[in-house]
Amino acid sequence: MDVRKRNNDEASVFKMPLHYPRYSKEDYQDMPEWKLDRVLADYGLSTYGDLAHKRDFAMGAFLWISTHNPKLYQDKTSTPN
């Protein structure tokens, strides 16, 4: 999908990439700024701010609870083998 809207000679473009990013929290923490900018830009998200802000924003946008702590979804009634 490619949507363009002209307003004062500025173009607004939204593109939906085919795949959702599958980086871990550690990947985002170690990712160089240029790569983080690319990931955010691929999803039409802002690349404004310092590196710490971009990392926090990307982790908030792309990481699910299960990627933060997969133990939250384990069945607590089952017993280990």
N, C-alpha and C positions, 0 to 999 in steps of 0.2 A: 504494500500500500504506500502510495506517495501522494501526499496532499500538500499543495502549495497555496499560499495566500500572500498577496502583495499588499504591503502597508508602508507607505513612505519609502518605497524602493527596497524594502527588506523582505527576504523570502523566509517562510516558515516551512520546514520540511519534517514530516514524521515518517519514519520507516520502521516497520516491525521486522526484526531479524527472524530468521527461520528457527533458531535455537535459543533457548534460555541459557544464560551463562552458568557454567557449572564449576565455579571456583569456590574454594573453601575460605573460611575466615582467615586462615594463615596465608592463603594465596593473595587475598586482598591486602593483608598487612605487609607482605613482601613485594607487592607489585610496583614496578617503577611508574612514575607519574605519567609518562607518555602512554603506557599501556592502559592505565586506569582511565585516562582521558578518552582513549579509543573505545573502551567498553561502554562508558557512559554515553559518548556521542553516537555509538551504534544504536542505542535505544532512545535517542532523542532527548537525553537527560543533560542537565547543566554540567559543564566542566568548570564552573566558576568556583573560586575559593582556593585555599591552600591544600596541600597534599593530605593533611589529617582530616580536613572537612570532606574531601572527595572520597577518602577511604571509608569514613563513617557513613556517608551517604550511600555509597555502593553496597556496603554490607547491609544497611537497612533496607535497601531496595531489592536486593537479589538473594539474600540469605533467608532461608526459612528456619523455623524453630528446630526442625529435625536436623539441620546442618549445624546448629549451635550445640545441641545436646540431644543426641539420638536416644539416650536412656529415658527421656521423658515419655517415649512411646512404647516402652517395653511393658509387657503384661506383668503386673506385680503379683498376680495370683499364681503364676506358674513357678515351679520349682526347678532349680538347676539340675542337670543330669548328673 
